[in-house]
Amino acid sequence: MPFRIVSGEPPEPEEELTLDEIRRGIEELGPWFYPFDFGDGLRTTALVPESVTAIFDTRLQMVNTTVIQYFGDRLGGLECIDIGCHEGFYSLAMARLGMRVHGVDGRDENLGRARFVADALGVTDVTYRKGRVETLAADEGRQYDLTLFLGVLYHVEDPMLCLRQVADVTHEMCVIETQVVDEVEGTTEWGSRDWKRRYQGILALIDETGEFDAGVRETGMTPMATCPSPKALRFMLHQAGFRRVEQVPPHEGAYEQHARGKRVVYAAWK
């Protein structure tokens, strides 16, 4: 059975992929963003420099630690949505913990790779569909026990809209990972030179036009991105509807950006 690149809902696989089919899929679907190991010497090579690939394991370890500590023996049978699932790296990790996972991504090429990887690894408790975070709540029409929103927030142009959508599909807990910018605090006029308001946190506007126009799959769906500071992110998460927000501390040996606080992981509860 040949591998497939599909949009929309995929058909159920009729049989396991052979080693030759996996090898051909790796070659023809590349280049790959994530490293996947299919056994028998078959693996993908990550597109990012080797010095950066540690970000994947750091993010996964911080997510796994947070999820396992909170859900404990309830993991089996939980339902998870992975927003911006890309090639399915973290969707598959949650499926391995016993969850039923639904991945959503805005690009067909990412979904084609994700479905191929799931088929090649024989993972059945994961499904994928095309979708946008900006319309997620209406498109899904339901909630999930766990929501993953990893490496996406700093690529969207309307972060508050997106976080409200994320909160709306979350029944219990959400894990958010994002790049952040340095904190800015101060006082500004608010309607009159005599009226003042303090502000905490900032949203930085990032121009991704070059990468977007070049077809880079790791940009957002528009060229304009907004990157929050940590205090801005906490405030927005509360405003989106999460009652409790906690930052997940990086572990020893974490990727350098997480260790320096330039990337953060937050757990948020409804």
Long-range contacts (C-beta under 8 A, 24 or more apart in sequence): 3-28, 3-29, 3-116, 3-119, 3-120, 4-112, 4-115, 4-116, 5-29, 5-108, 5-109, 5-112, 5-116, 6-111, 6-112, 6-115, 7-108, 7-111, 7-112, 7-130, 8-129, 8-130, 9-127, 9-129, 10-115, 10-128, 13-119, 16-119, 16-122, 17-119, 17-120, 21-120, 22-120, 25-116, 25-120, 29-112, 29-113, 29-116, 32-87, 32-113, 33-86, 33-87, 33-217, 33-218, 34-86, 34-87, 34-89, 36-87, 36-89, 36-117, 36-121, 38-120, 38-121, 54-255, 54-256, 55-255, 55-257, 55-258, 55-263, 56-89, 57-255, 58-250, 58-251, 58-254, 58-255, 58-258, 59-90, 59-150, 59-151, 59-177, 59-255, 59-258, 59-265, 60-89, 60-90, 60-93, 61-251, 61-254, 62-177, 62-248, 62-250, 62-251, 62-254, 62-258, 62-265, 63-90, 63-93, 63-148, 63-150, 63-175, 63-177, 63-265, 64-93, 64-97, 65-248, 65-251, 66-175, 66-248, 66-265, 66-267, 67-94, 67-97, 67-146, 67-173, 67-175, 68-97, 70-173, 70-267, 71-145, 71-146, 71-173, 75-99, 78-145, 78-146, 79-144, 79-145, 79-146, 80-144, 80-145, 80-146, 80-147, 80-148, 81-140, 81-144, 81-146, 81-147, 81-148, 81-169, 82-148, 82-150, 83-133, 83-136, 83-147, 83-148, 83-149, 83-152, 83-166, 84-133, 84-149, 84-150, 84-151, 84-152, 85-110, 85-111, 85-114, 85-128, 85-148, 86-110, 86-114, 86-151, 86-217, 86-218, 87-113, 87-114, 87-117, 88-113, 88-114, 88-115, 88-117, 88-118, 88-126, 88-128, 90-148, 90-150, 91-118, 91-126, 91-128, 91-148, 92-117, 92-118, 92-121, 92-123, 92-126, 94-146, 94-148, 95-123, 95-125, 95-126, 96-123, 99-125, 99-145, 99-146, 100-125, 100-126, 101-125, 101-126, 101-127, 102-126, 102-127, 102-128, 102-129, 102-144, 103-127, 103-128, 103-129, 104-128, 104-129, 104-130, 104-131, 104-133, 104-136, 105-130, 105-131, 106-130, 106-131, 106-132, 106-133, 106-221, 107-217, 109-217, 110-217, 132-221, 133-162, 133-165, 133-166, 134-158, 134-161, 134-162, 134-165, 135-165, 136-165, 136-166, 136-168, 136-169, 137-164, 137-165, 137-168, 137-169, 140-169, 142-169, 143-168, 143-169, 143-170, 143-171, 144-169, 144-170, 144-171, 145-171, 145-172, 145-173, 146-170, 146-172, 146-173, 146-174, 146-175, 147-173, 147-174, 147-175, 148-174, 148-175, 149-174, 149-175, 149-176, 149-177, 150-175, 150-176, 150-177, 151-177, 151-178, 152-178, 152-220, 153-178, 153-228, 153-233, 154-178, 154-179, 154-180, 154-206, 154-225, 154-226, 154-227, 154-228, 155-208, 155-218, 155-219, 155-220, 155-225, 156-220, 156-221, 156-225, 156-226, 157-220, 157-222, 157-224, 157-225, 157-226, 158-226, 159-203, 159-226, 159-228, 159-236, 160-236, 160-239, 160-240, 163-236, 163-237, 163-239, 163-240, 164-240, 164-241, 166-240, 167-237, 167-240, 167-241, 167-242, 167-268, 167-270, 168-241, 170-242, 170-268, 170-270, 171-270, 172-269, 172-270, 173-267, 173-268, 173-269, 173-270, 174-242, 174-267, 174-268, 174-269, 175-248, 175-265, 175-266, 175-267, 175-268, 176-233, 176-237, 176-265, 176-266, 176-267, 176-268, 177-263, 177-264, 177-265, 177-266, 178-227, 178-228, 178-233, 178-263, 178-264, 179-227, 179-257, 179-262, 179-263, 180-227, 180-228, 180-229, 180-230, 180-233, 180-261, 180-262, 180-263, 180-264, 181-227, 181-228, 181-229, 182-229, 183-229, 183-230, 183-231, 184-229, 185-231, 200-231, 200-232, 200-235, 201-228, 201-229, 201-230, 201-231, 201-232, 201-233, 201-234, 201-235, 202-228, 202-229, 202-232, 203-227, 203-228, 203-229, 203-232, 204-228, 204-229, 230-261, 230-264, 233-264, 233-266, 234-266, 237-266, 237-268, 241-270, 242-268, 242-269, 242-270, 243-269, 243-270, 244-268, 244-269, 245-269
